[in-house]
Amino acid sequence: MNVKVEKTDKTNEVKLEFTVEATQFEEAIQTVYKKSAKYFKIPGFRNGKAPFKMVEKMYGIQIFYEDAFNEIAPKVYEEGLAEAKVEAVSRPEIDITQIEAGKDLIFTAVVQTKPEVTLGKYKGIEIKKHEYTVSDEEVEHELGHMAEKNARIVTVEDRAVESGDITVIDFEGFVDGKAFEGGKAENHELTIGSNTFIPGFEDQIIGMKINEERDINVKFPEEYFSKDLAGKDAVFKIKLHEIKKKEMPEINDDLAKDISEFDTIDELKASIRERQEKDNESKAKYETEEDAIEAVCNNATVEIPSGMIETEIDNMEKDIESRLSYQGMKLDDYLSMIGKTKEQFREEYKPQAEKQVKSRLVLEAVANDAKIEVPQDEIVAKISEMAKAYGQKEEDVKNNENLINYVKESLKTEKTIEFIVSNAKIK
């Protein structure tokens, strides 16, 4: 195999020409023939037993070209990139220029390459100081949430519905006098003030009494996910069956003992404050690092190939698809629900993808320029930590080259960010 590289007239793009010896291409033809022999029917021979020459004579050798190319090209392409020291960041645009039995196979691949970063100032950059304090109100608010989880649900029979009550209702919705799909339920539990229904629905239940029936008028939002209902006026027929409310426990030492490992409410409050302070420290650290990365990126210039951005959007799309799958939903269904096309969806994520790609490229350039290295013992320690976290044996993962490279690059990125922040002027 021989590979030639030439730059195209576009920035960060090269054209590679691969020449595969005729004998190697012939081997690929024979390989695909053996894999597909059973599909050829030749009179006088059992399926898969016809000699190659007989198949060639009846069907023509050209029938093997596409499969033979697909058999050999991926390996040739990867080996050629390595030999030419080309770091491709896009899918190749393949063009076959010669494919014929007995002759060398020749094809070209146009790819975008990793761009060079021109660094600006990355030492002594000025960034804002982020600080957060924990107020007594925040502690009380968290304590209230904890107490609410321990609240009792009691039935109310002597009054009408109030905001905050939990109601059990039957409802059926009508648009233009006709019931619509998904607009009916029986014994539905609804917390008044939760804003889980369309605007105005919950407010009109306030004041209803047990067994009362009422018609309420609402208007679906213009941006409602169902296009058939968006912006339409609707009437819901409501029947109230039950009224319930949360009975909050008294916030005292007994509650602290019930909901935590502490004996007193003061100890519980101190624990809440300590946790919130740690959360604030993490938040401030994250925001400081984000400001530092943004400042360094603003000082750097790099022309990002479109292929890198598209690949980043692909990864974002896969992540969103994965998260939606946990909700039993497909991406196409979600896009249909929000009224967007795949193209619109990808276009919206383009700025974020470009920002993330530039951040990675710039941080890598800073790491190289500042000669940041990761000691081997830190890599080993991190892999050991990951093995324990995922319940795997260390010896099962320590020889995983892909994992080792991932850990190394992750730690190098962390050290690079720490380096930038430690050399920054924080005001």
N, C-alpha and C positions, 0 to 999 in steps of 0.2 A: 504494500500500500504506500502510495506517495501522496503528499498533500502540499498544495501551494496556497499562499495567502496573499491577498491584495486588498488594499483599502478601497472602499467605494467613495463616491462623492458626498456621502452623508457622514456627519460626525458620529463617532463611536459605532461604526459599522464596517464589517469586513466580508469579503467573499472568499470562501475556501473552495478549492477544486481538488477533489479526491479521485485518484486513479487506482483502481483495484485490478490486480493482475488477472488475466483471462483464466488461468488455472484456478484461482481462488473463487472467481465467479462461477466456474463450472462446478466446483465443489458445492456451492450454494444451490445450484440447480438440482444436483443429485440429491441433496438433503431434502429439498421441498418435494422432489419426486417421490422419495421414500415415504414422506409424511402423507402424501395425497394419493398414492398409488391405488388405494382401495376404492377411490371414487371413479376411476377410469374403467369403462366397460369395453373390453376388446373381445370380439368373437373368438372362441376357442380357448380362452384363458379365464381362470377363476378371478374374481375381483382381487386386485392387489398383486396378482402374479404375472401380469404382462410385462415383458422386458421394456426397458426404457426406450429402445429404438422403435419398438412397435407403437408405444404411446406417442412418441415424437412424430412418427410418420402419419398417424391418424389425426392427431389434434394440432400438430405444429409445436415446435419448441417454444414459440413465443408465449404459449399458455403458462409457462413457468416463470417468465421474466419478472412479473410484479411480485410474486411471492419470494422469488430468489433475492430480489432487491431488498425487500423488507426483512429478509433473513440476515443479510450481510450488512446493510447500511448502518443500523444503529451502533454496532460495535466499531465499524470503521470510522463513523462520525466521532464517537467519544475518543477513540485512540488518536484521531487526527487533531482534535482540539488540544489534547494533552501534548502531542508532539510539537504542535505549532505554538504552544503556550498561549492559547486564546481562551479568555474567560467569557464565555457566551452568557448573555443575560436575557435572551429571547428565544422563542421557538425558531428553528431554522426554516428558511424558505428554500425548499429543495427543488432542483431542476436537473433532470437526467439528460445528459448531452450525448452519451453513447451507451447503448445496451444491446449487445448482440453476442450470440454464442461464438466462442473462439476468439473474441476480442476483449481487450481490457474494458472494464466497466468504468465509466467516467460520469461523475455527477458533481454539482456544485451546491453549496449551502451558504446563503446570505444570513448573517446573524449580527445582532447588536452586541457590543462588547461593554464590559464594565468601564464606566467613565473615570477620568482622573478628576480629583478634587483639588481646587486651589484654595488652600486655607488662608483665612484672615487671622485676626487676633483671637487667640483662645486662652491666653494667660492674662490675668488681670482684668477680665471683663467685669462690668458693673451689673449687679443684679439686686433685686429687691429682697429685703429680709422678710421672711414669713414667720409670724408668731401668732399663736392662738392661746387664749387663756380659757379656763373652765369656770363658768359662772355657777353660782348657787342655783339659779333657775334651770340650768342645763342638767344639773344633778337631780333636782326635784322632778324634772320632766322625765328623765330616764327611770327614776324610782316609780313614778306614776305608771309608766308602761309596764314595769315589772309587777306592780300591784294589780293592774288591769288584767294581766294574764291569770291572776289568781282570783278574779272576781267571780261571784256566783250569778247565775242567770235565774231571775225570779219572774213569775207571771204577774202581770198587772191586770186587774179587772175593774178597778173603781174610777178610771179616768180615760180620757181620750189620748190619742197618739201624740207624743211630744218628740222633738228633735233628739236623736240619740237612741230612741227606742228600737228594739228589734221586733219587726212585724212579720206575721205570717199571712200572706194574701193569695187570692186567686186573681189573675188578670188576663184580659184578652184585648188586643189592640186592633183598631180598625182605621183604615185610610180610605176616604171617599165611600164610607159605609161598608167596606169589604174587609174581612179579617185577612191579615197578612201572615205569611209563613214565619214561624219563630216568635210570634207575638203573643203566645198564650202559655200560661203555666198555672199549676194548682199547688197550693200549700208552699208557695215560694217564700223563703226567708229573706227579708230585706231590712238592713239597718238604715234608719232614716238619718240622712246627713252623710252617708258614705259616698254619695255622688257616683254610684255604680250604674244608675239608670240615666237616661237622657235628661237634660236640664228641665226642671219644673215638675218632674214626675214625683219625686220624693216629697217635695214641699207641699203638694196638694193632698198627700195622705195625712199630714198633720191635722189633728182635730177629729179624725174619724174614730168611731167607737166600735167595739166588738160586734160583729155580725152586720155592720152597716155596709151598704153598697153605694158606690159613688162613680160617676163618670168624670174623668179628668182629661183636660185638653192640653196637648203638648205639641211641640214642633221639632221634628228631627233636624239635627245640625246639617248645614250645607255640606260639610265634609264627612258626613256619616258614611261608614264603610259600604253599606248597601246602597247602590246607586238608585234602586227602585224606591227607597224611602227617604233619601237625602233631600232635606228642605221641605218635606211634606208635613202638613198638619195631620195630627192623629188624635183619636179618642180612645182612651183605655177604660174599660169597664172593670171596676175594682170591687172585691169583696174582702173585708177584713175579718180574719178568724181569731188571731191572737195578738196580744201585746206583751212583750217581755222587755226587761231592762237588766242592765248589769248592776249588781250591788257590790260596790267597791269595798274592799276590806280596810280596816283602820290601819294607818301607817304607824306602826309601833314596833317594839322589840319582838313581839310575838310573830308579826309578819316577817321580820328579818329571819327568824328561826325557820319559818315555814318555806321561804323561797330562796334561802341561801345557806352557806355554811357558817354564817356569822350569828353571834348571840344578841347583838344590839343593832338598832337602826343606824346609830352613828358609825359603827364599823362597816355596815353595808354601804352607807353614803361615801365613806372614805375609799372603799374599794371601787365604787362607781367613778369617783373623781380620778383615781389613779388610772383606771382603764381609759377614761376620756382624755387624760393628759397624754398617755402613750399614743392614742389615736391621733391626737393633735400634732404630736411630734412627727409621726409618720406622714401626716398630711403636709406639714410644713416642709419636711425633707423632700417629698415627692414634688411639690410645687417649686422648690428651690432648684431641684435638678432639672425640671422641665424648663424653667426660665434660663438656666445655664445652657442647656442644649439648644434652645431657640436662639439665644444670643450668638453662640458659636456658629450655628447654621446660617444666621443672617450675615455673618462676617465672611462666610465661605461662598464660593461659586462652583457650580457643577451643572453640566447639562445632562439631565437624566434621560436615558433612552426610554421610549414609550413602552418597550417590552417589559422593563422592570416595573413600571407602574401597572401595566395590565396584569402581571404576575401577582403583584401585591393585592390588587382588587380581587383576583381569583382566590387568593388565600382568605381575604375578608369574606368573600361570598361563601366559601366552604365553612368558615367559622359560624356564620349566621345560619347556614343550612343545618349545621350540627345542633345549634341551640334551639332552632325551631323544631327539630325532630324530637326533642325531649317533650315538646308540647303537642306532639302528634300532628305537626303541620309541615307541609312542604313549602319551599321558597316560592314556587309558582303560585300556590294558593294564597300565600301571604301577600305577594305583589298584586294579585287580583283583588284581594280584599281592600288594599289601600289605593287601588286604582293607578298603579305604576307599571311600566314595562321594564324588562330586564335592562334595556339600554339606559333608561332614565335612572334606574337604581345604580348602575355601575358609574354613570356620569356623576351622580351625587357623591360617590365615595372617592372620586378621582383626586380632589384636593388633599384629603386625608391620606390617601395612598402615597401621593407625591411627597408629602411632609414626612411620612414614616421612612420612605426610601432614602430621602436626603439625609435624615438624621442618622441612619445606619452608615451611609457612605462617609459622612463627615466625621462621625465618631471613630470609624475605622482609620480614617486619614490622620486624625489626632493621635490615635494609639500608635500608629507607625511613626509619626513625626516625633512624638515624645518618648518613643522606644519603651512603651509599656509592655511588660511581660507578666505571665502568670506562672508562678512556681509550680512544679509538678506535684508537690505535696498538697497544695490547695485543690488541684484538680482531683486527686485521689480522695481527699477528704470530702469534697462535694459529691462525688460519685457514690461514696459510701453512705453519705447522708440521704441521697436520693433512693438508693437501694433499700434502706431501712424504711423510708417513707412509703414506698410502694410494695413493701413486703417481699422483696426479692433478695436473693443471695448476692453478696458483693462480687463473688467470683463469676457470677453469671452475666454481669454487666461491665466489669472492668476491662474486658477485651473487645467491647463494642466500639469500633472505631468511630462510627457516626455519633454515638453518645459522647465519646471523649471530645470530639471536635466541637460538638454543641456546647458542652460544659466549658471548654476552654474559651470559646468565643463569648459566651455569656459572662464569664468572670472577667474577661478582658474589657468588655463593654462596661461592666460595673466599675472596674478600676479606672477606666477612662473618664467616666462621669465624676467619680470621686476626685480624680486629679483636677478636672476643670473647676469643680466647686471649691476645692481646697485652695486653688490659686485665684479665685475670684474675689472681687471687692464687693462684699455684701453690705448694703446700706439700708 
